[in-house]
Amino acid sequence: QVQLVESGGGLVQAGDSLTISCALSGRPFSNYAAGWFRQVPGKGREFVATVTRSGETPYYADSVKGRFTISKDNAKNTVYLHMNRLKPEDTADYFCAARTFFTSFEANDYEYWGQGIRVTVPS
């Protein structure tokens, strides 16, 4: 049984940095590409970043490119989202996801999801 558990969210000030983590249990994370999505009330899940199974090749949404970094440590079965220069518009529930083999920008392509973790950046 694959399970994803996020940690590290919270309230931070605009301009600050925060790293959120997602640990996978039940299978090796090396079998899966990983993605981060975010959601605000009343809207669908928005793609943030994804990384290949090996962790070598990341892709980012334009809204976070240059500020966020996705990294994957297969030895620790964990994927991270390092967020710098946070803005109020980054406030959302952040979800990690795993997809067998290949990355995707589409939430519907992912097979496994974490429960979500809130990041709040007050204006």
Contacts in CASP RR format, 6 or more apart in sequence:
PFRMAT RR
TARGET T0000
AUTHOR 0000-0000-0000
METHOD contacts of the structure
MODEL  1
QVQLVESGGGLVQAGDSLTISCALSGRPFSNYAAGWFRQVPGKGREFVAT
VTRSGETPYYADSVKGRFTISKDNAKNTVYLHMNRLKPEDTADYFCAART
FFTSFEANDYEYWGQGIRVTVPS
1 26 0 8 1.000
2 24 0 8 1.000
2 25 0 8 1.000
2 26 0 8 1.000
2 27 0 8 1.000
2 98 0 8 1.000
2 111 0 8 1.000
2 112 0 8 1.000
3 24 0 8 1.000
3 25 0 8 1.000
3 26 0 8 1.000
3 112 0 8 1.000
3 114 0 8 1.000
4 22 0 8 1.000
4 23 0 8 1.000
4 24 0 8 1.000
4 96 0 8 1.000
4 97 0 8 1.000
4 98 0 8 1.000
4 112 0 8 1.000
4 113 0 8 1.000
4 114 0 8 1.000
4 115 0 8 1.000
5 22 0 8 1.000
5 23 0 8 1.000
5 25 0 8 1.000
5 114 0 8 1.000
5 115 0 8 1.000
6 20 0 8 1.000
6 21 0 8 1.000
6 22 0 8 1.000
6 94 0 8 1.000
6 95 0 8 1.000
6 96 0 8 1.000
6 114 0 8 1.000
6 115 0 8 1.000
6 116 0 8 1.000
6 117 0 8 1.000
7 20 0 8 1.000
7 21 0 8 1.000
7 22 0 8 1.000
7 23 0 8 1.000
7 117 0 8 1.000
8 18 0 8 1.000
8 19 0 8 1.000
8 20 0 8 1.000
8 21 0 8 1.000
8 117 0 8 1.000
9 18 0 8 1.000
9 20 0 8 1.000
9 94 0 8 1.000
9 117 0 8 1.000
9 118 0 8 1.000
9 119 0 8 1.000
10 18 0 8 1.000
10 117 0 8 1.000
10 118 0 8 1.000
10 119 0 8 1.000
10 120 0 8 1.000
11 120 0 8 1.000
11 121 0 8 1.000
11 122 0 8 1.000
12 18 0 8 1.000
12 86 0 8 1.000
12 119 0 8 1.000
12 120 0 8 1.000
12 121 0 8 1.000
13 86 0 8 1.000
13 121 0 8 1.000
13 122 0 8 1.000
14 86 0 8 1.000
14 87 0 8 1.000
14 88 0 8 1.000
14 121 0 8 1.000
14 122 0 8 1.000
14 123 0 8 1.000
15 84 0 8 1.000
15 85 0 8 1.000
15 86 0 8 1.000
15 87 0 8 1.000
15 121 0 8 1.000
16 86 0 8 1.000
16 121 0 8 1.000
17 82 0 8 1.000
17 83 0 8 1.000
17 84 0 8 1.000
17 85 0 8 1.000
17 86 0 8 1.000
18 83 0 8 1.000
18 86 0 8 1.000
18 119 0 8 1.000
19 80 0 8 1.000
19 81 0 8 1.000
19 82 0 8 1.000
19 83 0 8 1.000
20 80 0 8 1.000
20 81 0 8 1.000
20 83 0 8 1.000
20 94 0 8 1.000
20 117 0 8 1.000
20 119 0 8 1.000
21 78 0 8 1.000
21 79 0 8 1.000
21 80 0 8 1.000
22 34 0 8 1.000
22 36 0 8 1.000
22 78 0 8 1.000
22 79 0 8 1.000
22 80 0 8 1.000
22 81 0 8 1.000
22 96 0 8 1.000
22 114 0 8 1.000
23 76 0 8 1.000
23 77 0 8 1.000
23 78 0 8 1.000
24 32 0 8 1.000
24 77 0 8 1.000
24 78 0 8 1.000
24 79 0 8 1.000
24 98 0 8 1.000
24 112 0 8 1.000
25 77 0 8 1.000
28 74 0 8 1.000
28 77 0 8 1.000
29 72 0 8 1.000
29 74 0 8 1.000
29 77 0 8 1.000
29 78 0 8 1.000
29 79 0 8 1.000
29 98 0 8 1.000
30 53 0 8 1.000
30 54 0 8 1.000
30 74 0 8 1.000
31 53 0 8 1.000
31 100 0 8 1.000
31 101 0 8 1.000
32 53 0 8 1.000
32 98 0 8 1.000
32 99 0 8 1.000
32 100 0 8 1.000
32 101 0 8 1.000
32 112 0 8 1.000
33 50 0 8 1.000
33 51 0 8 1.000
33 52 0 8 1.000
33 53 0 8 1.000
33 98 0 8 1.000
33 99 0 8 1.000
33 100 0 8 1.000
33 101 0 8 1.000
33 102 0 8 1.000
33 103 0 8 1.000
33 104 0 8 1.000
34 50 0 8 1.000
34 51 0 8 1.000
34 55 0 8 1.000
34 70 0 8 1.000
34 72 0 8 1.000
34 79 0 8 1.000
34 96 0 8 1.000
34 97 0 8 1.000
34 98 0 8 1.000
34 99 0 8 1.000
35 48 0 8 1.000
35 49 0 8 1.000
35 50 0 8 1.000
35 51 0 8 1.000
35 70 0 8 1.000
35 79 0 8 1.000
35 96 0 8 1.000
35 97 0 8 1.000
35 98 0 8 1.000
35 99 0 8 1.000
35 103 0 8 1.000
35 110 0 8 1.000
36 48 0 8 1.000
36 49 0 8 1.000
36 50 0 8 1.000
36 70 0 8 1.000
36 79 0 8 1.000
36 81 0 8 1.000
36 94 0 8 1.000
36 95 0 8 1.000
36 96 0 8 1.000
36 97 0 8 1.000
37 45 0 8 1.000
37 46 0 8 1.000
37 47 0 8 1.000
37 48 0 8 1.000
37 94 0 8 1.000
37 95 0 8 1.000
37 97 0 8 1.000
37 107 0 8 1.000
38 45 0 8 1.000
38 46 0 8 1.000
38 48 0 8 1.000
38 90 0 8 1.000
38 92 0 8 1.000
38 93 0 8 1.000
38 94 0 8 1.000
38 95 0 8 1.000
38 119 0 8 1.000
39 45 0 8 1.000
39 46 0 8 1.000
39 92 0 8 1.000
39 93 0 8 1.000
39 95 0 8 1.000
40 91 0 8 1.000
40 92 0 8 1.000
40 93 0 8 1.000
44 107 0 8 1.000
45 95 0 8 1.000
45 107 0 8 1.000
46 61 0 8 1.000
46 92 0 8 1.000
47 61 0 8 1.000
47 105 0 8 1.000
47 106 0 8 1.000
47 107 0 8 1.000
48 60 0 8 1.000
48 61 0 8 1.000
48 64 0 8 1.000
48 68 0 8 1.000
48 81 0 8 1.000
48 94 0 8 1.000
49 58 0 8 1.000
49 59 0 8 1.000
49 60 0 8 1.000
49 61 0 8 1.000
49 64 0 8 1.000
49 68 0 8 1.000
49 69 0 8 1.000
49 70 0 8 1.000
49 81 0 8 1.000
50 58 0 8 1.000
50 59 0 8 1.000
50 70 0 8 1.000
50 103 0 8 1.000
50 104 0 8 1.000
50 105 0 8 1.000
51 57 0 8 1.000
51 58 0 8 1.000
51 59 0 8 1.000
51 70 0 8 1.000
51 71 0 8 1.000
51 72 0 8 1.000
51 79 0 8 1.000
51 103 0 8 1.000
52 58 0 8 1.000
52 102 0 8 1.000
52 103 0 8 1.000
53 74 0 8 1.000
53 101 0 8 1.000
54 72 0 8 1.000
54 74 0 8 1.000
55 71 0 8 1.000
55 72 0 8 1.000
55 74 0 8 1.000
57 103 0 8 1.000
58 69 0 8 1.000
58 70 0 8 1.000
58 71 0 8 1.000
59 103 0 8 1.000
59 105 0 8 1.000
60 66 0 8 1.000
60 68 0 8 1.000
60 70 0 8 1.000
63 89 0 8 1.000
64 83 0 8 1.000
64 90 0 8 1.000
66 84 0 8 1.000
67 83 0 8 1.000
67 84 0 8 1.000
67 85 0 8 1.000
67 86 0 8 1.000
68 81 0 8 1.000
68 82 0 8 1.000
68 83 0 8 1.000
68 84 0 8 1.000
69 81 0 8 1.000
69 82 0 8 1.000
69 84 0 8 1.000
70 79 0 8 1.000
70 80 0 8 1.000
70 81 0 8 1.000
70 82 0 8 1.000
71 79 0 8 1.000
71 80 0 8 1.000
71 82 0 8 1.000
72 78 0 8 1.000
72 79 0 8 1.000
72 80 0 8 1.000
73 79 0 8 1.000
73 80 0 8 1.000
79 96 0 8 1.000
81 94 0 8 1.000
81 96 0 8 1.000
83 90 0 8 1.000
83 119 0 8 1.000
86 119 0 8 1.000
86 121 0 8 1.000
87 121 0 8 1.000
88 121 0 8 1.000
88 122 0 8 1.000
88 123 0 8 1.000
89 121 0 8 1.000
90 119 0 8 1.000
90 121 0 8 1.000
91 119 0 8 1.000
91 120 0 8 1.000
91 121 0 8 1.000
91 122 0 8 1.000
92 118 0 8 1.000
92 119 0 8 1.000
93 116 0 8 1.000
93 117 0 8 1.000
93 118 0 8 1.000
93 119 0 8 1.000
94 116 0 8 1.000
94 117 0 8 1.000
94 118 0 8 1.000
94 119 0 8 1.000
95 113 0 8 1.000
95 114 0 8 1.000
95 115 0 8 1.000
95 116 0 8 1.000
95 117 0 8 1.000
96 113 0 8 1.000
96 114 0 8 1.000
96 116 0 8 1.000
97 107 0 8 1.000
97 110 0 8 1.000
97 111 0 8 1.000
97 112 0 8 1.000
97 113 0 8 1.000
97 114 0 8 1.000
98 110 0 8 1.000
98 111 0 8 1.000
98 112 0 8 1.000
99 109 0 8 1.000
99 110 0 8 1.000
99 111 0 8 1.000
99 112 0 8 1.000
100 111 0 8 1.000
104 110 0 8 1.000
END
